[in-house]
Amino acid sequence: MAIAELAVETRTESGKGFARKLRSVGKIPAVRYGKQCDVTQFAVNRAVFDKFLLDGGANGLVALDVDGAGQTDEMLSIVKDIQRDPVSSKVIHVDFYGVRYGEKIQVEVPLVFEGKAIGVAEGGLLQPVRRVLQVKCLPKAIPDNIVIDVTNLGIGDAIHISDLEVEGLEFDASIDFTVVTVQAATKEEVVLTDDEDGVVDEAGAETENTGDGAAE
């Protein structure tokens, strides 16, 4: 996985008032923390961060370039949390989590389902139960996605977390949950309809419609 770069500025002030001031000049307050790094306050240019998101930078490793000094291994991070304004959906705060190359971290990785399941060809429906998975791995082993081949799934078949084996990744299989399955298509419910000669009831049988009033 490629390592994205993001320019940030250090800041010494904090608090809601200062955060509002930053946002008013087109910057986003941010913080970096982790098990083996100090808590550090940053500001990120909104236009730069919006492009960073558009390019998919938040999905993997991020090398922070602090105050134009250039990215270093000491500032390697992942985006831990992005807070948005509930009305405008604009980013209002970012959390970075500091990581080290030799230490495993837990991240979310999106799933990609590949192939046409046998059960789908037989009239079933492919039903993904999970779209992302929590995995534990070294920072450089974080994949862009996990590809799951569903070709051999028949109707009623499923792939569970215990079925997945990807080199370099550890899955939490304490509960053997379903990742994807093929379900039988449900039959459409019979809809009551009136026709010219009679009324079709729920069983599909016609009853005479005399037009003289409701039947007793």
N, C-alpha and C positions, 0 to 999 in steps of 0.2 A: 504494500500500500504506500502510495506517495505521501510525503509529509507536507501539509499545507503551511504557508507562512502567513502571519498576521501581525501588522504593525500596531503596537499599543504604546500608550504614554503612562508613565507613573503619575500617581496623584497622592497627595498627603492628606487632603481634606476628605471628609465623609459626611454622611447624614443626608436626610431627605431634601433639605434646602439646597445643598451643594449638588445633589443628583439632579434636581430640577434645573439648576443653572447649567449643568453640563448638557442636558438634553436640549435646552433652549438654543445652544450654539452648535447643535448637530453632532453631539458626542454621546456615547453610551457608557454608563458606569459599569465596571467589571471588577471581579475579584478572582484571585488565584490562590488555591490552598491544596493541601495534600498531606500525606502521612510524614513525608520527609522534606517538606519545604515550608518556608514561612508564608503567612498570609500576606498577600500583596495586593494593593488597590491599583486599578488601572482605569484608563479611559480609552475608548475605541471610537474612531471616526465612524459615524453612522453609514456613510456611503461606502466606505471600505468594508465594513462588516456585512452590509447587505450584499455586496459582490462576493464576499467570502462564503456566505450562505448559498448564494445562487450557484457557485462553483462546487458545492458539496463539501466544503472544508470542514463543516461541523460534524461530519460522519466519521472522521478518523483522527490521526495525530495532527497536532498543531504546534509549530515552532513559533514562539512569540518573539518578535523583534521589538525589544524594549528601547524606546527613545532613540531609535535609529542606530543602535549599536550592533545590529545584526543578530540573527537567531543563533542560539547556543543550545547544547544538549541539556544544560541546566534548566532551561525554560520550556522543555518539551511538555506538552499538555494535551488533554482532551477537553472538549466542551461538555461540561457536566450538566448545565441547566441554562435554558434561555427563557427569560420572563418577558411576556408581551402585555401591552395595554389591552384590556378586555374590549375596548371600544374600537380603537384604531388598528389593533393588531401589530403596532410597531414594537420593536424590541426595546425594552426599557432597562434590562439588566442581564449580564452574562456571568456565569460561573465557569471558571476553568479549574481543572483538577490536574495538579502536577504529577508526572509519571517519570519513571526511569527505565532505560532500555532493558535492564536485566531483571526487572520485577514484573510479575504477571498482574494484569488489571482486569476488571470486569467491565464489559461493554455490551451494547446492544448491536446486533448485526441483522440487517434485513434479509429476508428469504426470497429466493427466486425459484418458482416451480417450473420445471422443464419437461417437455414431452406431452403426449396426449394419452391419458390413462385408458386402459382397456375398458374399464367400467363406464367411461364417458361415451365411448363408441357403442356401448350396449344400452345407452339411454340414461345412465346415471349422471350425477352432478359432482364435479370436483369441489370439495369444501375445505379451503384452507382454514385451520383453527388458529394458527399463529402466523403473523406476518413478520415478526422479528423474534430473535432468540437472544437470551443473555448468555454470553460466553466468557470464559476466562482464558487469557493468553498473554504472551509477551507483546509489548507495544508494536513492535515491527511485524508481528504476525496477524494483526487485525485485518481481516479480509474486507473487501468492498461489499460482499454479499456471500450467502451460502446457497449454492445451487442444489436443489433436491429433484431427482428424477422420479416422476410419478407414473412413468409408462406402464409399469407392471401392476398397477392398482386396479383390481376389479371392484365391482359393486360390493360394498360392505368392508373392503380392505382399508387399512390405515397405516400411516407411518408414525411411529412414536419417537420420542426423544432418545430412547435407548437404542434405536435403529441407526442413529446418525454417528458416523465416525469421520472426522475431518482432522487431518494432521495438524498439530499445533494448537488445536482448540479443545477446551474442556467444557462439557455441557453439564448443567445441574440436572442430574437424573434421579434426584431423591424421590420425585414423583414421576412415574412414567406416563407423562401426558401425551395426548395426540397432537401431532403437528399438522397433518393433512389427512383427509379421508375422502372416499367416494361414496356418496349416498344415493340410494334409489330415488328416482324422481317421484314425487307425490302426485297422486291422481287428482285431477281437477274436480271440485265439488259440483254436484248436479244442481243446476239453477232452475227454479220453478218458472215455467213459461206458459202463457196462454196461447192456444191456436184457435183457428176458425171453428173447429168441430168439437173441441173439448178442452179440458185442463189436464196438464201432465202433472201428476203428483210426484213426491220424492222417490217413489219406487219406480217411476217411469211409466206407470199404467195410466191409460186415459179414462176419465170419468165424464159422463155426459153433462153438458152444460145446457140446461133447458132454457135458461134466461128467465125463469119464473121466480127466482129468488134463491137464497142459500139452501143447500140440502140439509135435511135434519140429521 
